[in-house]
Amino acid sequence: MINRRTYTASAMSLLIALAFSFQAGCRAEQPWPLWEAYSQRFIDPQGRVIDRSAGDRTTSEGQAYAMFFALVANDRVRFEKLLTWTESNLAGGDLSLRLPAWEWGKNAQGEWKTLDENPASDADLWMAYTLMEAGRLWRDDRYANLGLTMAKRIGRQEVGLANGVGPTLIPGPVGFHPDENTWLLNPSYLPPPLLAYMARYQQPGPWTGVIQSLPGLFGPGRGDGFAMDWVSVSSDGVKPAIAPAQPTAGTKDPRAVGSYDAIRVYLWAGIADPATPGVHGLMGQLSGMSDYMKTAAVPPVEVDGSGKTTGVDSPPGFSAAVAPFLAAAGMKTQATEQWQRLSATKDASSGLYGRAAAYYDQNLALFSTGFLEQRYRFERDGRLKLKWK
């Protein structure tokens, strides 16, 4: 288990020291170089974020993350374009009336359109939060009111009462409740800073109950101290689960794993203020990763439901994701090694990370390096403290 005193007393001093060492080769100045490189590669002039590794599709998650990064960068022009494209193409022209569809792209007939109307609650939560904070920081009531409207709709449509756990954020309104006693949940959809923010600033609402449900969700639903991509909540308790899409996608040997979704759980814990409700308990429940990284050169790309490593060659974005978590756990040497690994993969010509400059790696790196370079911080109640403000 991670010692609370070590965690709370040393995390910030370690991060400051790491920031100085990291910035020796990557100065934290305005504008944000990685954000500019990302925008050039993945955002079109209209404000559509393009996942070039997945058929040039666009997801509501990608739009929401980009809006957050634009706010951190004080890039209001791109923020407005991102919002306008999202509202026009994913929400039928009005985000105050409906949550955004999660996937847009080219269908089998070659038409560019919405591919899946079902909203994704993590994207919705990040978008609502970012709009509310944009309203506060840019003093724009339009953003604030739209974000609050979205937050209320999320609370009504995307929070469910899971047996034995309590109120929790479900992945979307449709498709994650296979029977009256079972929920399929994604732990990476529950970043504590955003939940704390909603609990304080969107009242009345279900968010305090969602925070209180975290120990019951993360504790039994992990694989020997590792976060899982998906968990099931039923009368049998909370257990690692296969992804909802696996049975229909014909995946061979479907099984519960912790991989590309779960890596964000460590990231959210690492960038949260240590005093944020739910964070200390979460750090302790993730000791499988911290123990593994005491001797491993890179984080595992996949672990199974028992915590056994089944893939070790993870992409650079995984190092970006675990580095703040390791720093928050007091593991300075290991955190430095992961940031150095990430830095070593940076392409001088593109300004992006990894040989393939993969879309997901850049998103994880933006969260991680933006935090390391002190471009943003979350306060204990989830409010943003930004470098430019």
Backbone torsions as a table, in degrees:
resi	resn	phi	psi	omega
1	MET	NA	149.3	179.6
2	ILE	-85.0	129.1	-178.0
3	ASN	-71.4	126.8	-176.1
4	ARG	-62.0	-41.0	-177.6
5	ARG	-62.9	-44.0	178.6
6	THR	-61.5	-43.3	-177.6
7	TYR	-63.0	-52.3	-173.4
8	THR	-74.5	-33.0	-174.6
9	ALA	-81.5	-32.6	-170.8
10	SER	-106.3	-15.0	-172.0
11	ALA	-58.2	-48.3	-175.2
12	MET	-69.1	-40.3	178.8
13	SER	-63.9	-37.7	177.7
14	LEU	-65.6	-42.3	-179.2
15	LEU	-64.5	-39.4	178.7
16	ILE	-64.1	-44.1	178.5
17	ALA	-62.7	-42.8	179.2
18	LEU	-65.2	-36.8	-179.4
19	ALA	-62.2	-43.3	179.2
20	PHE	-62.9	-42.8	-179.0
21	SER	-68.2	-38.7	-179.3
22	PHE	-69.5	-39.9	-175.2
23	GLN	-73.6	-9.8	175.6
24	ALA	-58.8	-30.5	177.8
25	GLY	-111.9	1.9	-176.2
26	CYS	-153.1	83.5	-173.2
27	ARG	-65.7	135.7	-179.3
28	ALA	-90.5	81.9	-179.6
29	GLU	-122.7	159.5	173.2
30	GLN	-80.2	141.8	-6.0
31	PRO	-73.8	178.2	-177.7
32	TRP	-84.3	105.8	-174.0
33	PRO	-57.7	-42.1	-178.3
34	LEU	-67.0	-38.7	177.2
35	TRP	-63.4	-41.5	178.2
36	GLU	-63.7	-43.4	179.1
37	ALA	-64.5	-41.7	177.8
38	TYR	-61.7	-45.3	-178.3
39	SER	-62.9	-40.1	179.0
40	GLN	-64.6	-35.4	-175.3
41	ARG	-86.3	-37.2	-166.6
42	PHE	-119.8	-6.8	-178.3
43	ILE	-117.5	123.5	-179.6
44	ASP	-82.8	170.4	-175.3
45	PRO	-59.9	-22.8	179.9
46	GLN	-81.7	-16.1	-177.4
47	GLY	104.0	19.2	176.5
48	ARG	-93.2	127.0	176.4
49	VAL	-86.7	124.5	-171.8
50	ILE	-110.2	120.1	174.5
51	ASP	-87.2	97.0	-173.1
52	ARG	-75.4	-9.0	177.4
53	SER	-92.6	-0.6	-177.0
54	ALA	-135.9	54.9	176.1
55	GLY	67.0	26.2	179.7
56	ASP	60.3	29.5	178.8
57	ARG	-75.7	168.0	173.4
58	THR	-126.6	138.6	177.0
59	THR	-120.9	155.4	176.0
60	SER	-63.1	-30.0	175.9
61	GLU	-61.8	-45.5	178.8
62	GLY	-61.7	-41.2	177.5
63	GLN	-64.0	-42.6	-178.1
64	ALA	-66.5	-46.5	178.0
65	TYR	-58.9	-45.2	-178.3
66	ALA	-63.2	-37.0	176.2
67	MET	-62.9	-40.1	177.1
68	PHE	-62.7	-46.3	-179.4
69	PHE	-64.4	-37.3	178.0
70	ALA	-63.4	-38.7	176.9
71	LEU	-65.7	-44.2	178.4
72	VAL	-59.7	-37.3	-178.7
73	ALA	-84.1	-2.2	-175.1
74	ASN	58.6	38.7	-177.6
75	ASP	-102.4	80.3	-172.6
76	ARG	-73.5	-29.0	180.0
77	VAL	-64.3	-49.8	178.9
78	ARG	-67.4	-36.0	178.7
79	PHE	-56.4	-47.0	-177.8
80	GLU	-65.9	-38.7	177.6
81	LYS	-65.5	-41.9	178.2
82	LEU	-61.3	-44.5	179.8
83	LEU	-64.9	-44.6	-177.8
84	THR	-63.5	-44.4	179.3
85	TRP	-63.6	-42.9	-179.9
86	THR	-59.7	-49.3	-177.7
87	GLU	-63.7	-40.9	-176.4
88	SER	-71.9	-37.0	-170.7
89	ASN	-106.2	-23.2	-177.8
90	LEU	-111.2	-13.6	-174.9
91	ALA	-128.0	23.0	177.0
92	GLY	61.3	23.0	177.7
93	GLY	92.6	-1.1	-175.8
94	ASP	-155.8	101.0	178.5
95	LEU	-70.6	-13.7	177.3
96	SER	-77.4	-14.1	-177.3
97	LEU	-106.9	-21.4	-179.0
98	ARG	-155.5	151.6	175.2
99	LEU	-77.6	151.6	-174.7
100	PRO	-70.7	143.5	170.8
101	ALA	-62.4	148.7	-171.9
102	TRP	-86.2	-22.4	-175.1
103	GLU	-137.0	134.0	179.5
104	TRP	-135.7	137.3	-179.6
105	GLY	176.1	-156.4	-177.1
106	LYS	-94.1	126.5	179.4
107	ASN	-87.1	-177.0	-175.9
108	ALA	-63.6	-22.7	179.7
109	GLN	-90.8	3.4	178.7
110	GLY	84.0	12.6	-179.8
111	GLU	-92.5	137.9	176.1
112	TRP	-91.2	116.3	-174.6
113	LYS	-166.7	179.3	174.4
114	THR	-64.3	129.1	-179.6
115	LEU	-99.5	-26.7	179.1
116	ASP	-147.2	115.3	-176.7
117	GLU	-74.5	-19.3	-176.0
118	ASN	-63.5	128.0	176.1
119	PRO	-69.2	160.1	174.0
120	ALA	-115.2	120.4	-168.6
121	SER	-66.7	-29.6	179.2
122	ASP	-67.7	-42.4	176.4
123	ALA	-62.8	-42.5	-179.6
124	ASP	-61.6	-42.1	-179.0
125	LEU	-66.1	-45.4	178.3
126	TRP	-63.7	-37.9	-179.0
127	MET	-69.8	-44.6	178.7
128	ALA	-62.2	-46.0	178.6
129	TYR	-58.6	-48.6	-176.6
130	THR	-64.2	-39.3	177.1
131	LEU	-63.7	-42.5	179.4
132	MET	-63.6	-41.8	179.0
133	GLU	-73.2	-33.5	174.6
134	ALA	-62.1	-39.6	177.1
135	GLY	-61.3	-40.8	179.8
136	ARG	-71.1	-48.1	-172.3
137	LEU	-76.7	-33.8	177.7
138	TRP	-97.4	0.4	178.3
139	ARG	55.4	54.2	-178.5
140	ASP	-127.3	106.3	-177.7
141	ASP	-64.4	-27.3	179.6
142	ARG	-61.2	-46.8	177.5
143	TYR	-63.5	-46.6	-176.5
144	ALA	-61.2	-44.6	-178.3
145	ASN	-68.4	-38.3	178.3
146	LEU	-65.9	-41.7	177.9
147	GLY	-62.8	-42.1	179.6
148	LEU	-65.7	-39.5	177.3
149	THR	-61.4	-44.1	177.1
150	MET	-62.0	-42.8	-179.0
151	ALA	-60.5	-41.0	178.6
152	LYS	-65.2	-39.3	179.2
153	ARG	-67.6	-38.8	175.5
154	ILE	-59.1	-44.9	-180.0
155	GLY	-60.7	-34.0	-179.5
156	ARG	-82.1	-38.9	-170.2
157	GLN	-101.5	-21.8	-170.5
158	GLU	-126.8	18.2	171.4
159	VAL	-118.0	124.8	-179.8
160	GLY	-121.7	161.6	179.3
161	LEU	-99.8	104.4	-177.1
162	ALA	-92.7	131.7	-177.8
163	ASN	-55.8	127.7	176.4
164	GLY	80.2	-8.4	-179.6
165	VAL	-114.9	-45.5	-177.9
166	GLY	110.7	-165.6	-179.9
167	PRO	-66.2	134.0	-179.5
168	THR	-149.2	159.7	179.0
169	LEU	-78.8	118.5	177.3
170	ILE	-88.9	154.4	-173.1
171	PRO	-62.5	-27.2	179.2
172	GLY	-173.0	166.1	-176.4
173	PRO	-63.8	-27.2	-173.1
174	VAL	-129.1	137.0	167.9
175	GLY	102.4	3.6	-174.5
176	PHE	-125.2	18.7	-178.7
177	HIS	-135.3	71.2	-170.0
178	PRO	-61.9	-27.2	173.1
179	ASP	-150.1	172.9	-171.1
180	GLU	-65.3	-15.8	-178.3
181	ASN	-108.0	0.9	-172.3
182	THR	-128.5	135.1	171.4
183	TRP	-122.7	142.8	170.8
184	LEU	-107.3	122.9	-171.8
185	LEU	-126.7	154.3	178.8
186	ASN	-117.5	108.1	-176.8
187	PRO	-59.1	-27.5	-178.2
188	SER	-72.3	-7.3	177.9
189	TYR	-82.8	3.8	-170.9
190	LEU	-122.1	62.8	178.7
191	PRO	-68.7	119.9	-175.6
192	PRO	-54.2	-40.0	179.9
193	PRO	-59.8	-37.7	-179.2
194	LEU	-73.0	-36.4	177.7
195	LEU	-66.2	-41.7	178.6
196	ALA	-63.2	-39.2	179.2
197	TYR	-62.8	-47.2	-179.5
198	MET	-65.4	-36.2	179.3
199	ALA	-62.5	-31.7	-178.3
200	ARG	-89.6	-38.3	-168.4
201	TYR	-108.8	-3.3	175.0
202	GLN	-122.6	85.1	-177.6
203	GLN	-122.3	141.3	-5.8
204	PRO	-74.1	155.8	-179.3
205	GLY	-171.0	175.4	-174.3
206	PRO	-90.5	5.1	-162.2
207	TRP	-72.1	-33.7	176.2
208	THR	-61.5	-41.0	176.9
209	GLY	-64.5	-36.9	177.7
210	VAL	-62.8	-43.1	177.8
211	ILE	-62.4	-43.2	-179.1
212	GLN	-65.3	-20.6	-179.5
213	SER	-84.6	-10.0	-174.1
214	LEU	-59.1	-45.1	-179.7
215	PRO	-59.1	-38.9	179.6
216	GLY	-70.5	-23.2	179.9
217	LEU	-87.2	-47.7	-175.1
218	PHE	-79.2	-31.8	-177.7
219	GLY	-63.7	-69.0	-178.9
220	PRO	-68.6	-22.0	-173.3
221	GLY	-89.4	13.6	179.5
222	ARG	-104.4	161.8	177.9
223	GLY	-100.1	89.2	179.2
224	ASP	51.7	47.1	177.1
225	GLY	91.2	3.0	175.4
226	PHE	-108.1	141.5	174.6
227	ALA	-69.2	147.1	177.7
228	MET	-106.2	152.5	174.8
229	ASP	-64.0	-43.5	-177.1
230	TRP	-138.6	147.5	173.8
231	VAL	-133.4	155.0	173.9
232	SER	-110.7	142.7	176.6
233	VAL	-121.1	119.2	-178.0
234	SER	-150.4	-171.5	177.7
235	SER	-64.1	-17.0	176.5
236	ASP	-85.6	-0.6	179.9
237	GLY	104.1	-163.3	-179.7
238	VAL	-103.9	125.8	-175.8
239	LYS	-141.1	151.7	170.8
240	PRO	-56.2	143.8	-175.1
241	ALA	-137.0	157.8	173.4
242	ILE	-73.1	155.7	179.0
243	ALA	-64.4	142.4	-178.4
244	PRO	-56.3	-30.2	-177.2
245	ALA	-80.4	-15.3	-173.7
246	GLN	-61.8	-47.3	-178.5
247	PRO	-60.6	-42.0	-177.8
248	THR	-77.0	-24.6	-179.4
249	ALA	-83.1	-3.8	178.7
250	GLY	72.1	27.9	-179.3
251	THR	-62.5	131.1	177.3
252	LYS	-71.3	136.2	177.7
253	ASP	50.5	58.1	-179.6
254	PRO	-62.4	138.3	-177.5
255	ARG	-155.9	159.7	177.5
256	ALA	-74.2	135.0	178.9
257	VAL	-141.3	162.7	167.0
258	GLY	-114.6	115.7	-173.9
259	SER	-152.2	-117.9	-170.2
260	TYR	-65.9	-31.4	173.8
261	ASP	-77.3	-49.6	-172.5
262	ALA	-63.8	-25.3	-177.7
263	ILE	-59.1	-25.5	179.1
264	ARG	-71.8	-23.2	178.5
265	VAL	-60.6	-43.1	177.8
266	TYR	-66.0	-39.8	179.0
267	LEU	-61.9	-48.3	-179.1
268	TRP	-61.8	-40.3	178.8
269	ALA	-65.2	-38.0	-176.5
270	GLY	-72.7	-32.2	-177.3
271	ILE	-93.7	-4.1	178.4
272	ALA	-76.5	152.0	169.1
273	ASP	-63.6	134.3	-177.4
274	PRO	-57.5	-23.9	-178.3
275	ALA	-88.7	0.3	178.1
276	THR	-64.1	133.5	179.8
277	PRO	-53.4	131.0	177.2
278	GLY	93.8	-16.3	-173.2
279	VAL	-73.3	-44.3	-177.4
280	HIS	-61.2	-45.0	179.3
281	GLY	-63.8	-36.9	179.0
282	LEU	-65.6	-41.7	178.1
283	MET	-57.5	-43.2	179.8
284	GLY	-66.2	-32.9	-178.7
285	GLN	-77.3	-9.5	-178.3
286	LEU	-106.2	28.0	-175.6
287	SER	-67.5	-18.1	176.9
288	GLY	-60.0	-43.8	179.9
289	MET	-69.5	-44.4	-179.5
290	SER	-63.9	-39.5	177.5
291	ASP	-65.3	-41.9	-179.4
292	TYR	-61.7	-41.4	-174.6
293	MET	-76.5	-5.4	175.0
294	LYS	-65.1	-26.9	-177.6
295	THR	-125.2	-13.5	-175.2
296	ALA	-88.1	147.7	178.7
297	ALA	-80.1	-31.8	-179.5
298	VAL	-138.6	154.6	175.9
299	PRO	-68.5	152.2	178.8
300	PRO	-69.5	144.6	176.2
301	VAL	-79.7	-20.3	-178.9
302	GLU	-159.3	137.3	169.5
303	VAL	-127.9	152.0	179.9
304	ASP	-91.3	-177.2	-174.8
305	GLY	-64.9	-14.6	176.4
306	SER	-96.0	-2.4	-178.2
307	GLY	91.4	8.8	179.1
308	LYS	-81.4	132.2	178.5
309	THR	-70.7	124.4	179.6
310	THR	-116.9	-1.8	176.6
311	GLY	-159.4	130.4	-171.6
312	VAL	-115.4	-19.3	-172.9
313	ASP	-90.5	76.8	-175.4
314	SER	-81.5	153.8	178.6
315	PRO	-73.3	168.3	-176.1
316	PRO	-61.9	-27.2	178.5
317	GLY	-61.7	-29.1	177.8
318	PHE	-66.5	-38.3	175.9
319	SER	-64.2	-40.2	176.6
320	ALA	-59.6	-40.6	-175.5
321	ALA	-70.5	-40.1	-175.0
322	VAL	-84.9	-18.7	-175.6
323	ALA	-58.8	-48.5	177.5
324	PRO	-63.2	-34.7	177.4
325	PHE	-62.4	-44.9	179.4
326	LEU	-66.3	-39.4	177.1
327	ALA	-63.1	-42.6	179.0
328	ALA	-65.2	-27.5	178.3
329	ALA	-83.9	2.7	179.2
330	GLY	83.4	12.7	-176.9
331	MET	-98.7	72.8	-173.6
332	LYS	-60.4	-46.8	-177.3
333	THR	-60.3	-46.2	-178.3
334	GLN	-67.9	-38.6	177.4
335	ALA	-63.4	-44.0	178.8
336	THR	-60.6	-42.2	179.3
337	GLU	-60.1	-38.9	-179.0
338	GLN	-72.8	-38.6	176.1
339	TRP	-67.2	-36.3	176.6
340	GLN	-65.8	-39.3	176.7
341	ARG	-61.5	-45.2	178.2
342	LEU	-60.7	-48.0	-178.0
343	SER	-60.0	-36.1	-179.0
344	ALA	-66.8	-20.0	-178.7
345	THR	-91.9	1.7	-175.6
346	LYS	-73.7	130.6	179.3
347	ASP	-88.9	122.3	-174.6
348	ALA	-64.7	-32.0	-176.5
349	SER	-77.9	-39.6	-177.9
350	SER	-92.8	-24.0	-175.1
351	GLY	77.0	10.5	-177.7
352	LEU	-110.9	168.9	-174.2
353	TYR	-102.0	140.4	176.3
354	GLY	89.6	147.9	-178.6
355	ARG	-59.1	-37.6	-178.6
356	ALA	-90.5	-4.5	-177.1
357	ALA	47.9	48.8	-174.8
358	ALA	-63.8	141.7	-177.4
359	TYR	-55.4	-48.9	-175.2
360	TYR	-67.3	-38.8	177.3
361	ASP	-57.5	-41.3	-177.5
362	GLN	-67.3	-36.8	177.5
363	ASN	-63.9	-45.2	177.9
364	LEU	-63.3	-39.5	-179.9
365	ALA	-67.3	-37.2	177.5
366	LEU	-62.6	-45.0	176.4
367	PHE	-60.2	-47.1	-172.5
368	SER	-71.6	-52.8	-176.9
369	THR	-71.4	-32.2	174.8
370	GLY	-60.9	-37.7	176.6
371	PHE	-70.7	-45.9	-179.4
372	LEU	-60.0	-40.9	-179.2
373	GLU	-80.1	5.4	177.1
374	GLN	60.8	32.5	173.3
375	ARG	-73.2	-27.3	176.4
376	TYR	-148.2	156.3	171.3
377	ARG	-143.4	149.1	169.8
378	PHE	-97.3	131.5	170.1
379	GLU	-76.9	172.9	-174.5
380	ARG	-63.3	-25.8	177.5
381	ASP	-94.6	9.7	175.9
382	GLY	91.6	-9.2	177.8
383	ARG	-64.5	148.3	-179.2
384	LEU	-87.2	140.0	165.7
385	LYS	-114.5	118.7	-173.1
386	LEU	-113.2	149.0	-176.4
387	LYS	-61.9	-36.1	-175.1
388	TRP	-82.5	-13.2	-173.6
389	LYS	-90.2	NA	NA
